[in-house]
Amino acid sequence: MDDVQNVPFLPDGKLDAASWEKLFEQLRSCDGLMEEKRSRAEAEGKKLRYLASLEGDEAKVGLHEIDATHPAFHLGGTDNIILLYTDRYVEQPMVIKGAGAGPEVTASGVMSDIMRVINL
């Protein structure tokens, strides 16, 4: 994880909390900021997407404003997309797109992990 550059979109310290209640309180205090970012992007015909990239040995994650020409623009719900630029796909990427895990599958995975730990 130290090799991944994380470009934060929340103000410093908002994820540092002593309890779940405090964390949710701090996150709620960012609602106005996030709505401002979303509405500004929408006014420009853009959407906010949290994207990750890997170029060479440089990995980066962060929130981006993208326009309708970006393949991730039309994603909905829990959909995921991977764009592969290679020596053969220079101008236009190979696109792998499909349903992501979603809340039910994620919850099932977490429950499975909990059960595995309990049975150790």
Sine and cosine of phi, psi and omega as CSV:
sin_phi,cos_phi,sin_psi,cos_psi,sin_omega,cos_omega
0.00,0.00,-0.43,0.90,0.01,-1.00
-0.91,0.41,-0.36,0.93,-0.01,-1.00
-1.00,0.07,-0.09,1.00,-0.02,-1.00
-0.99,-0.16,0.84,-0.54,0.06,-1.00
-0.99,0.15,0.90,-0.43,0.01,-1.00
-0.99,-0.17,0.89,-0.46,0.05,-1.00
-0.99,-0.11,0.99,-0.16,-0.11,-0.99
-0.92,0.39,0.54,-0.84,0.05,-1.00
-0.92,-0.39,-0.07,1.00,0.08,-1.00
-0.97,-0.25,0.49,-0.87,0.07,-1.00
-0.86,0.51,0.49,-0.87,0.01,-1.00
-0.79,0.61,0.65,-0.76,0.10,-1.00
1.00,0.07,-0.14,0.99,-0.07,-1.00
-0.93,0.36,-0.36,0.93,0.03,-1.00
-0.99,-0.12,-0.05,1.00,0.04,-1.00
-1.00,0.00,0.95,-0.33,-0.04,-1.00
-0.56,-0.83,0.51,-0.86,-0.02,-1.00
-0.99,0.11,-0.24,0.97,-0.03,-1.00
-0.47,-0.88,0.25,-0.97,0.06,-1.00
-0.88,0.47,-0.66,0.75,-0.02,-1.00
-0.87,0.49,-0.69,0.72,0.00,-1.00
-0.92,0.39,-0.64,0.77,0.03,-1.00
-0.87,0.50,-0.76,0.65,-0.01,-1.00
-0.89,0.45,-0.60,0.80,0.05,-1.00
-0.89,0.46,-0.71,0.70,0.00,-1.00
-0.91,0.41,-0.63,0.77,0.02,-1.00
-0.92,0.38,-0.65,0.76,0.04,-1.00
-0.87,0.49,-0.52,0.85,0.00,-1.00
-0.93,0.38,-0.22,0.98,0.02,-1.00
-1.00,-0.09,-0.03,1.00,-0.05,-1.00
-0.82,0.57,-0.72,0.70,-0.02,-1.00
-0.89,0.46,-0.68,0.73,0.03,-1.00
-0.87,0.49,-0.72,0.69,-0.03,-1.00
-0.93,0.38,-0.62,0.79,0.04,-1.00
-0.91,0.42,-0.60,0.80,0.06,-1.00
-0.89,0.46,-0.70,0.71,0.04,-1.00
-0.88,0.47,-0.69,0.73,-0.03,-1.00
-0.91,0.41,-0.72,0.69,-0.06,-1.00
-0.93,0.35,-0.56,0.83,0.07,-1.00
-0.90,0.43,-0.70,0.71,0.03,-1.00
-0.89,0.46,-0.71,0.70,-0.01,-1.00
-0.87,0.49,-0.65,0.76,0.01,-1.00
-0.89,0.46,-0.43,0.90,0.03,-1.00
-0.99,-0.11,0.17,0.98,-0.01,-1.00
0.96,0.29,0.44,0.90,-0.04,-1.00
-0.88,-0.48,0.17,-0.99,0.09,-1.00
-0.75,-0.66,0.41,-0.91,0.09,-1.00
-1.00,-0.01,0.74,-0.67,0.07,-1.00
-0.67,-0.75,0.67,-0.75,0.08,-1.00
-1.00,0.02,0.91,-0.41,-0.12,-0.99
-0.86,-0.52,0.49,-0.87,0.12,-0.99
-0.87,-0.50,0.55,-0.83,0.05,-1.00
-0.66,-0.75,0.47,-0.88,0.06,-1.00
-0.69,-0.72,0.91,-0.41,0.04,-1.00
-0.79,-0.61,0.91,-0.41,-0.11,-0.99
0.89,0.45,-0.82,-0.58,0.08,-1.00
-0.98,-0.22,0.28,0.96,0.00,-1.00
-0.98,-0.20,0.91,-0.42,0.05,-1.00
-0.95,-0.32,0.66,-0.75,-0.06,-1.00
-0.58,-0.82,0.62,-0.79,0.10,-0.99
-0.75,-0.66,0.56,-0.83,0.04,-1.00
0.08,-1.00,0.15,-0.99,0.01,-1.00
-1.00,0.07,0.74,-0.67,-0.03,-1.00
-0.78,-0.62,0.52,-0.85,0.21,-0.98
-1.00,-0.04,0.83,-0.56,0.00,-1.00
-0.82,-0.58,0.47,-0.88,0.02,-1.00
-0.98,-0.20,-0.01,-1.00,-0.12,-0.99
-0.91,0.43,-0.21,0.98,0.03,-1.00
-0.99,0.14,-0.24,0.97,-0.01,-1.00
-0.99,0.13,0.72,-0.69,-0.02,-1.00
-0.86,0.52,-0.40,0.92,0.00,-1.00
-0.99,0.11,-0.12,0.99,-0.06,-1.00
-0.86,0.52,-0.65,0.76,-0.11,-0.99
-1.00,-0.06,0.19,0.98,0.05,-1.00
-0.91,0.42,0.56,-0.83,0.04,-1.00
-0.72,-0.69,0.41,-0.91,0.08,-1.00
0.82,0.57,-0.82,-0.57,-0.05,-1.00
-0.98,-0.18,0.25,0.97,0.00,-1.00
-0.86,0.51,0.54,-0.84,0.07,-1.00
-0.83,-0.56,0.36,-0.93,0.04,-1.00
-0.55,-0.84,0.61,-0.80,0.10,-1.00
-0.81,-0.59,0.77,-0.64,0.04,-1.00
-0.93,-0.36,0.84,-0.54,-0.02,-1.00
-0.94,-0.34,0.93,-0.37,0.14,-0.99
-0.99,-0.17,0.83,-0.56,-0.03,-1.00
-0.71,-0.70,-0.08,-1.00,0.08,-1.00
-0.87,0.49,-0.50,0.86,-0.01,-1.00
-1.00,-0.05,-0.36,0.93,0.03,-1.00
-0.89,-0.46,0.95,0.30,-0.11,-0.99
-1.00,0.06,-0.79,0.62,-0.08,-1.00
-0.99,0.17,-0.67,0.74,-0.06,-1.00
-0.79,-0.62,0.79,-0.62,-0.09,-1.00
-0.98,0.22,0.37,-0.93,0.24,-0.97
-0.97,0.25,0.73,-0.68,-0.09,-1.00
-0.91,-0.41,0.79,-0.62,0.13,-0.99
-0.90,-0.45,0.88,-0.47,-0.11,-0.99
-0.70,-0.71,0.64,-0.77,0.04,-1.00
-0.01,-1.00,-0.04,-1.00,-0.03,-1.00
-0.92,0.38,0.69,-0.73,0.13,-0.99
-1.00,0.07,-0.09,-1.00,-0.09,-1.00
-0.90,0.43,-0.71,0.71,-0.07,-1.00
0.97,0.25,0.15,-0.99,-0.11,-0.99
-0.91,0.42,-0.63,0.78,-0.06,-1.00
-0.92,0.38,-0.73,0.68,-0.02,-1.00
-0.92,0.39,-0.64,0.77,0.03,-1.00
-0.89,0.46,-0.71,0.70,0.02,-1.00
-0.87,0.49,-0.65,0.76,0.03,-1.00
-0.89,0.45,-0.66,0.75,0.03,-1.00
-0.90,0.43,-0.66,0.75,0.04,-1.00
-0.89,0.45,-0.70,0.71,0.01,-1.00
-0.88,0.47,-0.65,0.76,0.04,-1.00
-0.88,0.47,-0.67,0.74,0.03,-1.00
-0.89,0.45,-0.67,0.74,0.02,-1.00
-0.88,0.48,-0.71,0.71,-0.02,-1.00
-0.90,0.44,-0.63,0.78,0.01,-1.00
-0.89,0.46,-0.68,0.74,0.02,-1.00
-0.91,0.41,-0.67,0.75,0.00,-1.00
-0.88,0.48,-0.60,0.80,-0.07,-1.00
-1.00,0.04,0.10,0.99,0.03,-1.00
-0.93,0.36,0.00,0.00,0.00,0.00
